[in-house]
Every structure is written in C-alpha cells, then in structure tokens.
Amino acid sequence: MPLEFLLDRFDELPATGALLEGLPVAGKRLPLAGLPGSSPALLVAVLTRRLPQRLFAVVTATPADAERWLADLQQLVGERAVLYPQREGLGADEPHVEIAGERIETIAALLSGRARVVVTTARASAERTGVPRVLEASRLELATGDRSPVVGLTDVAQRLADMGYERVPGVTEVGQFSVRGGILDVYGFGMAAPARVEWWGDEIVSLRGFDLDTQRSAEPIDRVSVLPIRTGEGWGKRDEGWVRTSLLDLLPADTLLVVDQEAAVEREVERAWADAAHHLDVARRLGEEPSPREELLLDPAAWRARLAARARLAPGAADAAQRFPVLPPEAVDRDLRRLRQLVAGEPATVILCDNEGQLERLEELLGANRATLVVGALDGGFVLPGLRVLTDHEIFRRARRLRRPRRYRTAAPAAAAGALRPGDYVVHLEHGIGIYRGLQTITVGEGTLDVAAVEYGLVRAPPDRPGLRLPRRHAVAGGARVLFPL
C-alpha cells in the first residue's frame, strides 16, 4: 500500500498502544477525541492490522459520509474494506437489484474472511432485508463436467429465477440470465465476469466468459459461483430458506463497531423510522397493502439495544474518554506563499495528491521547497507529532472526487439497444426525450462507430437572426429536405 508509512507512524503513537490495551468489550463504549480529517480511518486501518482476526463495522450518518470513509479505507487497506449500502427509498419493496446484490456480496465477504471492514449508514444498519438462512448453501456452483439432475439446464434456469435473477433475451448487465438452446448466459453477483454455460444432455461441457458488448465467447473458466439476491416480489412465494434481518444481527458477536458522530447517526435512525411511517401511509392511501414498518426497519429502541450490546468506539463524541495527539492542519486556501512557509518549517510535510498530474503540478509550484509528495488520496489532512499531512484538494479548495468504480460492467449502448425497438421513446441525459430510430454505423476518422439514432423535435429559428448560418437545401427524389449545420 502506498500509504503504509502513515499506518506505521500512527501505530507508533502512545495513544494507539493505550487503545489496544483498553479496547472496549461487548456492551461497552469508548468515546475518542483528537481525530480530525482522515485520522479516524487511519486508526481503523491500524486496528485491522493489529487485530487480524477481528471484524470492524463503521456506521456513518449519511451515504456521503459512508463513501468518504470507504474511499479512505480502500486507500489504506485495499479491497478488504467493503460497503453495505442503504436502500434507495423507504417503501415496502426490497432494494434495487444492484443494491441487494452488493449487500449479499458484502455479507459473504465478511463471513468468509475476505473483508475486514464494512462501512454502512445509520439507516442501512437498521434496515431489515432478505438474506438466506444458510448463505453458502444458497450459492449456485457450476463447473465443467458436472452431471446430475440438479445442474441440468432447466433446473439451473429455474434456480436462478428462484434466486432473484431476471430472465432476458440477452444478458447486458448484472442480475440477468438468458437461455438459448443448450446454452445459458448468466451475470451473477459474486462473479468477476459474465459466464456462458453449455450443456450436452445433463452434462456441462463448456464454461466460458463472454463479452457483454459483442456477446462473443471468451476464454474458458474453471468454475462459476453465483450468490442469491432478493427482490420484493419474491417474498411470500419462495421465502422458506430466507429470513428478514438487519446487518447488526448478521455481524459476528466480536465485531468492533466504530460509530462516527454518534448523535448524527442516532438522529438518522429516528428520521428513517418516521419517514417509513409516512411512506407506508401513502402506500395505504393508494390502495396497497405494505408490510408493517417493523418488518422493514428496526425501531429506534431495538436499534439502540443492538448497538449497546456491541463493543464500540465513538470518534468525535462530546464525552471523549481518550484523546489522540492529532491536530487539524493549517488552512492554506490556495495561498502558495503560505504553503511554501509551511513546508519549509517544522514538522516535516507530506502532501497527498489525487493523481500523478496533481503531483507534477505541485512539484512545479513548490520548486526546491522540501515536501514529500505522494500519490494517494485521503479525504482530509491532519498533523501527527512530527508529521504534517496535507491533501492537494484541500490546498486548492477543490472538492475531492469520489468516483467509486462500478463493481459490474454493463453492455455498451449498442448491445443494450437490442431491447429497444424503433419508435420507442428514450431519454438522453443532456438532450431530453426523443424517438429511438435504431442503430447506425458512422465513420469517425479512419474507423467506424455504432451509434443510437435518436430523433428530436423541429428547431424553428428566424432566418434574420444575427450570426445564424442559413440551412443548406438538398433535392431528394423531387422534394427537398433542410439540413442545419451542427
């Protein structure tokens, strides 16, 4: 890890050693102070290193806070930090398929030991969602040479449907499967890439990856492991092996919770409980029969009881019992003279840069001034004894871009457009509503490009407007058409 040296420095603090000797036990809470910027994430990363057999769960107030924590932790501990996201809304339905899939993947990663830290929100920690009673037994495992009635094509297709996957004519995104003759395509949660499974009779004779864009088969693969997901429509039909539960109920008993800004987290749980009542009342007025609120969320009292039963740290709490000697960094606010003064003085300064381009820019601006520049983005700077840590986005008052890469690919528009028919209405993010007219191949430079042709309304422009380029007129089969230059 490029920021390993920061973990070493934080690990050497006497306060870190004191915390390790006095970690709270189950049912106890330890409030912490003196942890500005990204230093709380640094502390959690050090704890994962010093306590390799223990799981950690960070509970934040909002999704934005969770994304910041996740980005910092993934810089510090890599893919061992995972997200348990909250639902998009508080209605009775289960989460969107990608949210449900990410949740089940996170749970599987935690229980298998592949992940060490889960980051979640107050609301997500209180939400009840459907999970298999026995997760590993609910996986679908396929391998070349498998031959039994339970791995026949028909049985596998039915099982995927029971697991919450959508059957489609052609797979273009995660959560889907398709069947053509003796071939089944599937892109499931828990899979690194989509897979194409081919049968001869009841025997699997081929397992290959395939490209979502071209739909062409790729290299052979050894095995496919598909995790189950759940959607709202599955409940009441095939729920014998599933249970509604919360993340707090799923975490192992010795998980150490880190509750960021406790008061704000508790307010969010109270707000979610009240908002759920409003959503359910609206649903009833519309003639629906939603599930009781208690089936969707832990009530605030039950949530607090589950939290209180855990060992937990509370960074930023007002009643801090232990203080770390970490200070917020001095503000620079784009003042290069101030920045040069800081890096020329004490303590030694490290500047974390979002990318190589920012690092090169700072090298040019600072010249011979002594500062260590490192590519490795954290959300906020801090000052340790003997070391000042600044971030380039704070120096230039630039918002940090949190671009969490998509866990799963989707097909390019040319492949996904197969689900559209000419004449369908479509929405473009910039141009608005238009009519889909099919795919066209255009020449760009020396190559070609498949594009979706979308027709929009007429543009009526007065010909005497200053600067307006007049349209060209072309004869077409005895008539005429008008082409405006773009």
C-alpha positions as CSV (number, residue, x, y, z in Angstrom):
1,M,0.0,0.0,0.0
2,P,1.4,3.5,-0.9
3,L,0.3,4.9,2.4
4,E,1.8,2.2,4.6
5,F,4.2,4.7,6.1
6,L,1.3,6.6,7.6
7,L,0.0,3.5,9.2
8,D,3.4,2.9,10.8
9,R,3.5,6.5,12.2
10,F,0.0,6.2,13.6
11,D,0.8,2.8,15.1
12,E,3.8,4.3,16.9
13,L,1.6,6.8,18.9
14,P,1.4,6.0,22.6
15,A,-2.4,6.7,22.4
16,T,-2.7,3.9,19.8
17,G,-0.9,1.5,22.2
18,A,-3.1,2.6,25.1
19,L,-6.3,2.0,23.0
20,L,-5.1,-1.5,22.0
21,E,-4.6,-2.3,25.7
22,G,-8.0,-0.9,26.7
23,L,-10.3,-1.8,23.8
24,P,-14.0,-1.9,24.9
25,V,-15.6,-5.3,25.5
26,A,-19.1,-6.3,24.4
27,G,-21.7,-3.9,25.8
28,K,-19.1,-1.1,26.4
29,R,-18.4,2.2,24.6
30,L,-15.2,4.1,24.3
31,P,-15.6,7.8,23.1
32,L,-12.5,9.2,21.4
33,A,-11.3,12.7,20.6
34,G,-8.4,14.3,18.8
35,L,-9.0,12.6,15.4
36,P,-9.5,15.3,12.7
37,G,-9.6,14.8,9.0
38,S,-9.0,11.2,7.8
39,S,-7.2,10.1,11.0
40,P,-10.2,8.1,12.2
41,A,-9.9,5.9,9.0
42,L,-6.2,5.7,9.7
43,L,-6.9,4.4,13.2
44,V,-9.3,1.7,11.9
45,A,-6.8,0.6,9.4
46,V,-4.1,0.3,12.1
47,L,-6.6,-1.8,14.2
48,T,-7.3,-4.2,11.3
49,R,-3.5,-4.7,11.1
50,R,-3.0,-5.2,14.8
51,L,-6.2,-7.4,15.3
52,P,-6.1,-9.7,12.2
53,Q,-8.9,-12.0,13.4
54,R,-11.4,-9.3,14.2
55,L,-14.1,-7.7,12.0
56,F,-14.8,-3.9,12.1
57,A,-18.0,-2.1,11.1
58,V,-18.1,1.7,10.6
59,V,-21.5,3.3,10.9
60,T,-21.9,6.8,9.5
61,A,-24.8,9.2,9.4
62,T,-25.2,9.6,5.6
63,P,-24.3,7.9,2.3
64,A,-21.9,10.7,1.5
65,D,-20.1,10.1,4.8
66,A,-20.0,6.4,4.1
67,E,-18.5,7.0,0.7
68,R,-15.8,9.2,2.2
69,W,-14.9,6.5,4.8
70,L,-14.9,3.8,2.2
71,A,-12.6,5.7,-0.2
72,D,-10.2,6.4,2.7
73,L,-10.2,2.8,3.9
74,Q,-9.7,1.4,0.5
75,Q,-6.6,3.6,0.1
76,L,-5.3,2.2,3.4
77,V,-6.4,-1.5,3.4
78,G,-7.5,-2.1,-0.2
79,E,-10.4,-4.3,-1.1
80,R,-10.7,-5.6,2.5
81,A,-12.9,-2.6,3.0
82,V,-16.5,-3.0,1.6
83,L,-19.8,-1.1,1.6
84,Y,-23.2,-2.2,2.9
85,P,-25.4,0.3,1.1
86,Q,-28.8,1.6,2.2
87,R,-32.0,1.3,0.1
88,E,-32.8,4.0,-2.4
89,G,-36.2,4.5,-0.7
90,L,-38.1,3.6,2.4
91,G,-41.1,1.9,0.8
92,A,-42.0,-1.8,1.3
93,D,-40.0,-3.1,-1.7
94,E,-36.7,-4.8,-1.3
95,P,-33.6,-2.8,-2.6
96,H,-32.8,-2.4,-6.3
97,V,-31.2,-5.5,-7.6
98,E,-27.7,-4.0,-7.6
99,I,-28.0,-2.8,-4.0
100,A,-29.4,-6.2,-3.0
101,G,-26.5,-7.8,-4.8
102,E,-23.9,-5.6,-3.2
103,R,-25.4,-6.3,0.2
104,I,-25.3,-10.1,-0.2
105,E,-21.7,-9.9,-1.6
106,T,-20.6,-7.8,1.4
107,I,-22.1,-10.3,3.9
108,A,-20.5,-13.2,2.1
109,A,-17.1,-11.4,2.1
110,L,-17.4,-10.6,5.8
111,L,-18.4,-14.1,6.8
112,S,-15.7,-15.8,4.6
113,G,-13.0,-13.5,6.0
114,R,-12.2,-11.8,2.6
115,A,-13.2,-8.5,4.0
116,R,-12.2,-6.9,7.3
117,V,-14.1,-3.7,7.5
118,V,-17.7,-3.0,6.4
119,V,-18.8,0.6,6.0
120,T,-22.5,1.4,6.3
121,T,-25.0,4.1,7.1
122,A,-27.3,4.5,10.1
123,R,-30.3,3.7,8.0
124,A,-28.8,0.7,6.3
125,S,-27.8,-0.7,9.7
126,A,-31.4,-0.5,10.8
127,E,-33.0,-1.9,7.6
128,R,-34.2,-5.4,7.6
129,T,-33.5,-7.2,4.3
130,G,-33.9,-10.7,2.9
131,V,-30.8,-13.0,3.3
132,P,-30.5,-16.8,3.0
133,R,-30.6,-18.6,6.3
134,V,-27.5,-20.6,5.2
135,L,-25.6,-18.4,2.8
136,E,-23.1,-20.9,1.5
137,A,-25.8,-23.5,0.8
138,S,-27.7,-20.9,-1.2
139,R,-24.9,-20.4,-3.7
140,L,-25.2,-21.9,-7.2
141,E,-21.9,-23.7,-8.1
142,L,-21.3,-24.9,-11.6
143,A,-18.2,-26.5,-13.1
144,T,-17.2,-28.2,-16.4
145,G,-18.0,-31.9,-16.2
146,D,-20.8,-31.5,-13.6
147,R,-23.5,-34.1,-14.3
148,S,-26.6,-34.5,-12.2
149,P,-30.3,-33.7,-12.3
150,V,-29.8,-30.6,-10.1
151,V,-27.3,-29.0,-12.6
152,G,-29.3,-29.6,-15.7
153,L,-30.1,-26.6,-17.8
154,T,-33.8,-26.5,-17.0
155,D,-33.1,-26.9,-13.2
156,V,-30.3,-24.2,-13.2
157,A,-32.6,-21.7,-15.1
158,Q,-35.4,-22.3,-12.5
159,R,-33.0,-22.0,-9.6
160,L,-31.6,-18.7,-11.0
161,A,-35.2,-17.4,-11.2
162,D,-35.8,-18.5,-7.6
163,M,-32.6,-16.8,-6.5
164,G,-34.0,-13.4,-7.8
165,Y,-32.3,-13.2,-11.3
166,E,-34.2,-11.8,-14.3
167,R,-34.6,-13.9,-17.4
168,V,-34.0,-11.8,-20.5
169,P,-33.4,-12.4,-24.2
170,G,-29.8,-11.3,-24.0
171,V,-27.6,-10.6,-20.9
172,T,-26.5,-6.9,-20.8
173,E,-26.0,-6.3,-17.1
174,V,-25.6,-8.0,-13.7
175,G,-28.6,-9.8,-12.2
176,Q,-29.7,-11.3,-15.5
177,F,-29.6,-14.7,-17.3
178,S,-30.7,-15.9,-20.7
179,V,-31.3,-19.3,-22.3
180,R,-30.7,-20.2,-26.0
181,G,-30.9,-23.8,-26.9
182,G,-28.5,-25.7,-24.7
183,I,-26.6,-22.6,-23.7
184,L,-27.2,-20.4,-20.6
185,D,-25.6,-17.0,-20.1
186,V,-25.5,-15.6,-16.6
187,Y,-24.0,-12.5,-14.9
188,G,-24.5,-13.0,-11.2
189,F,-23.4,-11.4,-8.0
190,G,-20.2,-13.0,-6.7
191,M,-18.9,-13.4,-10.3
192,A,-15.9,-11.5,-11.6
193,A,-17.4,-11.5,-15.2
194,P,-20.4,-12.9,-17.1
195,A,-20.3,-16.6,-17.9
196,R,-21.6,-18.8,-20.7
197,V,-22.5,-22.4,-19.7
198,E,-23.1,-25.1,-22.4
199,W,-24.7,-28.5,-21.8
200,W,-24.7,-31.7,-23.7
201,G,-27.7,-33.5,-22.3
202,D,-27.4,-33.1,-18.5
203,E,-23.6,-32.6,-18.5
204,I,-21.9,-29.2,-18.5
205,V,-19.4,-29.5,-21.4
206,S,-18.2,-25.8,-21.6
207,L,-17.8,-22.9,-19.3
208,R,-16.5,-19.6,-20.8
209,G,-16.6,-15.9,-20.1
210,F,-18.2,-13.7,-22.7
211,D,-18.1,-10.1,-23.8
212,L,-21.2,-8.1,-22.9
213,D,-20.8,-5.8,-25.9
214,T,-20.1,-8.3,-28.7
215,Q,-21.7,-11.3,-26.9
216,R,-18.8,-13.4,-28.2
217,S,-17.4,-16.2,-26.0
218,A,-14.0,-15.6,-24.4
219,E,-11.5,-17.8,-22.5
220,P,-12.5,-21.0,-20.7
221,I,-13.1,-20.7,-16.9
222,D,-13.0,-23.4,-14.3
223,R,-16.0,-22.7,-12.1
224,V,-19.0,-20.3,-11.7
225,S,-20.2,-19.3,-8.2
226,V,-23.4,-17.3,-8.1
227,L,-24.8,-15.6,-5.0
228,P,-28.5,-15.3,-4.5
229,I,-30.3,-11.9,-4.5
230,R,-33.8,-11.0,-3.4
231,T,-36.4,-8.7,-4.7
232,G,-39.7,-7.6,-3.2
233,E,-41.8,-9.8,-5.4
234,G,-40.1,-12.9,-4.1
235,W,-41.5,-12.6,-0.6
236,G,-44.4,-14.8,0.2
237,K,-43.7,-17.1,-2.8
238,R,-40.3,-18.8,-2.1
239,D,-39.2,-17.4,1.2
240,E,-38.8,-20.7,3.2
241,G,-35.0,-20.5,3.1
242,W,-34.8,-16.8,3.7
243,V,-35.1,-14.5,6.7
244,R,-35.6,-10.8,7.1
245,T,-32.8,-9.4,9.3
246,S,-30.5,-6.5,9.8
247,L,-26.8,-6.0,9.4
248,L,-26.4,-5.6,13.1
249,D,-27.9,-9.1,13.6
250,L,-25.7,-10.6,11.0
251,L,-22.3,-9.4,12.2
252,P,-20.3,-11.8,14.4
253,A,-20.5,-11.2,18.1
254,D,-17.0,-9.9,18.5
255,T,-17.3,-7.3,15.7
256,L,-15.9,-3.9,16.9
257,L,-18.3,-1.1,15.9
258,V,-17.0,2.4,15.0
259,V,-19.9,4.9,15.3
260,D,-18.9,8.1,13.5
261,Q,-20.6,11.2,15.0
262,E,-22.9,9.3,17.3
263,A,-25.5,12.0,17.8
264,A,-26.0,12.4,14.0
265,V,-26.2,8.6,13.5
266,E,-29.0,8.3,16.1
267,R,-30.9,11.2,14.5
268,E,-30.8,9.5,11.1
269,V,-32.2,6.3,12.6
270,E,-35.1,8.3,14.2
271,R,-35.7,10.1,10.9
272,A,-35.8,6.9,9.0
273,W,-38.4,5.4,11.4
274,A,-40.6,8.5,11.0
275,D,-40.1,8.6,7.2
276,A,-41.1,5.0,6.9
277,A,-44.4,5.7,8.6
278,H,-45.1,8.4,6.1
279,H,-44.2,6.2,3.1
280,L,-46.4,3.3,4.3
281,D,-49.3,5.7,5.0
282,V,-49.1,7.0,1.4
283,A,-49.0,3.4,0.1
284,R,-52.2,2.5,2.0
285,R,-53.9,5.6,0.6
286,L,-53.1,4.3,-2.8
287,G,-54.8,1.0,-2.1
288,E,-51.6,-1.0,-1.5
289,E,-51.0,-3.4,1.4
290,P,-47.5,-2.7,2.6
291,S,-45.7,-4.8,5.1
292,P,-45.7,-3.5,8.7
293,R,-43.0,-0.9,9.5
294,E,-41.3,-3.3,11.9
295,E,-40.6,-5.8,9.1
296,L,-38.8,-3.1,7.1
297,L,-36.8,-1.4,9.9
298,L,-35.6,-2.0,13.4
299,D,-37.4,0.6,15.6
300,P,-35.1,3.1,17.2
301,A,-35.3,1.4,20.6
302,A,-34.4,-2.0,19.1
303,W,-31.6,-0.5,17.1
304,R,-30.1,1.2,20.2
305,A,-30.4,-2.1,22.1
306,R,-28.4,-4.0,19.4
307,L,-25.9,-1.2,19.3
308,A,-25.5,-1.2,23.1
309,A,-24.8,-4.9,23.1
310,R,-21.7,-4.4,21.0
311,A,-18.2,-3.2,21.7
312,R,-17.9,0.2,20.1
313,L,-15.7,3.2,19.5
314,A,-17.1,6.6,19.2
315,P,-14.8,9.1,17.4
316,G,-15.9,12.7,17.6
317,A,-18.1,12.1,20.7
318,A,-18.5,15.0,23.1
319,D,-17.7,13.0,26.2
320,A,-14.4,11.7,25.0
321,A,-12.5,9.4,27.5
322,Q,-9.4,9.1,25.4
323,R,-7.7,11.8,23.3
324,F,-5.2,11.3,20.4
325,P,-2.5,13.9,19.9
326,V,-3.6,14.6,16.3
327,L,-4.5,18.2,15.2
328,P,-6.3,19.6,12.2
329,P,-3.9,21.0,9.5
330,E,-3.3,24.7,9.0
331,A,-5.5,26.2,6.3
332,V,-3.8,27.1,3.0
333,D,-6.7,28.3,0.9
334,R,-4.8,28.5,-2.4
335,D,-2.1,30.7,-0.8
336,L,1.1,29.4,-2.3
337,R,3.3,31.7,-0.2
338,R,1.6,30.2,2.9
339,L,2.1,26.7,1.6
340,R,5.8,27.3,1.0
341,Q,6.2,28.7,4.5
342,L,4.6,25.6,5.9
343,V,6.7,23.0,4.0
344,A,9.9,25.0,4.8
345,G,9.2,24.8,8.6
346,E,8.5,22.1,11.1
347,P,7.2,19.5,11.3
348,A,8.0,17.6,8.0
349,T,5.2,17.8,5.5
350,V,3.7,15.1,3.3
351,I,1.2,16.2,0.6
352,L,-1.2,13.5,-0.7
353,C,-2.0,14.0,-4.3
354,D,-5.1,12.6,-6.1
355,N,-3.1,11.6,-9.2
356,E,0.2,11.9,-11.0
357,G,-0.9,15.1,-12.7
358,Q,-1.6,16.9,-9.4
359,L,1.7,15.7,-8.1
360,E,3.6,17.1,-11.0
361,R,1.7,20.4,-10.7
362,L,2.7,20.7,-7.1
363,E,6.4,19.8,-7.9
364,E,6.5,22.8,-10.3
365,L,4.8,25.2,-7.8
366,L,6.9,24.3,-4.8
367,G,10.2,24.1,-6.6
368,A,13.1,23.5,-4.2
369,N,10.9,23.7,-1.1
370,R,11.1,20.5,0.9
371,A,7.9,18.4,1.0
372,T,7.3,14.8,0.3
373,L,4.7,14.3,-2.5
374,V,2.8,11.0,-2.6
375,V,0.0,9.8,-4.9
376,G,-2.7,8.5,-2.5
377,A,-5.9,10.4,-1.9
378,L,-7.4,10.8,1.6
379,D,-10.4,13.0,2.4
380,G,-8.8,15.3,5.0
381,G,-5.4,16.2,6.3
382,F,-4.1,16.1,9.9
383,V,-1.0,16.8,11.9
384,L,0.7,13.9,13.8
385,P,3.6,14.5,16.2
386,G,6.5,15.2,13.8
387,L,4.5,14.9,10.6
388,R,2.1,17.2,8.8
389,V,-0.2,15.6,6.3
390,L,-1.9,17.8,3.7
391,T,-4.1,16.9,0.7
392,D,-3.9,18.6,-2.6
393,H,-7.7,19.1,-2.9
394,E,-7.8,20.9,0.5
395,I,-4.8,23.1,-0.5
396,F,-6.6,24.3,-3.6
397,R,-10.1,24.2,-2.1
398,R,-11.2,21.6,-4.6
399,A,-13.9,19.1,-3.9
400,R,-12.5,15.6,-3.7
401,R,-14.0,13.4,-6.5
402,L,-15.3,10.2,-5.1
403,R,-15.6,8.0,-8.1
404,R,-16.2,4.5,-6.8
405,P,-15.7,2.3,-9.8
406,R,-18.7,0.2,-10.9
407,R,-18.4,-3.2,-9.4
408,Y,-20.1,-4.7,-12.5
409,R,-19.9,-3.8,-16.2
410,T,-23.0,-3.1,-18.3
411,A,-23.1,-3.6,-22.1
412,A,-22.3,-0.7,-24.3
413,P,-25.3,1.2,-25.7
414,A,-25.1,-0.7,-29.0
415,A,-25.6,-4.0,-27.2
416,A,-28.2,-2.7,-24.7
417,A,-30.2,-1.1,-27.5
418,G,-31.3,-4.6,-28.6
419,A,-34.0,-4.2,-26.0
420,L,-35.3,-1.1,-27.9
421,R,-37.5,-1.0,-31.0
422,P,-37.5,1.8,-33.5
423,G,-40.3,4.2,-32.4
424,D,-39.7,3.8,-28.7
425,Y,-39.3,6.9,-26.6
426,V,-35.9,7.3,-24.9
427,V,-34.4,9.9,-22.6
428,H,-30.9,11.3,-23.2
429,L,-29.2,12.8,-20.1
430,E,-28.4,16.0,-21.9
431,H,-30.8,16.3,-24.8
432,G,-34.0,15.0,-23.2
433,I,-36.8,12.9,-24.7
434,G,-36.5,11.7,-28.3
435,I,-37.6,8.8,-30.5
436,Y,-35.3,5.9,-31.0
437,R,-34.7,5.2,-34.7
438,G,-32.4,2.3,-34.5
439,L,-28.6,1.7,-34.6
440,Q,-26.4,3.3,-37.3
441,T,-22.8,2.8,-38.2
442,I,-20.9,6.1,-38.8
443,T,-17.3,6.8,-39.9
444,V,-15.1,8.6,-37.5
445,G,-11.7,9.3,-38.8
446,E,-10.4,6.1,-40.2
447,G,-12.7,3.9,-38.2
448,T,-16.4,3.2,-37.6
449,L,-18.6,3.6,-34.6
450,D,-22.0,2.2,-33.8
451,V,-24.4,4.9,-32.5
452,A,-28.0,5.0,-31.5
453,A,-30.0,7.3,-33.8
454,V,-32.5,9.4,-31.7
455,E,-34.9,11.9,-33.4
456,Y,-35.8,15.1,-31.7
457,G,-38.4,17.8,-32.4
458,L,-38.1,20.5,-35.1
459,V,-36.0,23.6,-34.4
460,R,-37.6,26.8,-35.7
461,A,-35.1,29.7,-36.0
462,P,-35.7,33.1,-37.5
463,P,-33.5,33.4,-40.6
464,D,-32.7,37.1,-39.9
465,R,-31.1,36.3,-36.5
466,P,-27.5,37.8,-36.5
467,G,-24.9,35.2,-36.8
468,L,-27.3,32.4,-37.9
469,R,-25.9,30.1,-40.6
470,L,-28.6,29.5,-43.2
471,P,-29.6,25.9,-43.9
472,R,-28.5,24.2,-47.0
473,R,-31.1,22.8,-49.4
474,H,-30.8,19.4,-50.9
475,A,-33.1,17.9,-53.5
476,V,-34.3,14.5,-52.5
477,A,-36.5,12.5,-55.0
478,G,-38.2,15.5,-56.4
479,G,-38.8,17.0,-53.0
480,A,-36.5,18.8,-50.5
481,R,-35.1,18.5,-47.1
482,V,-33.3,21.0,-44.9
483,L,-30.1,20.3,-43.0
484,F,-28.9,22.6,-40.3
485,P,-25.2,22.6,-39.6
486,L,-24.4,21.3,-36.1
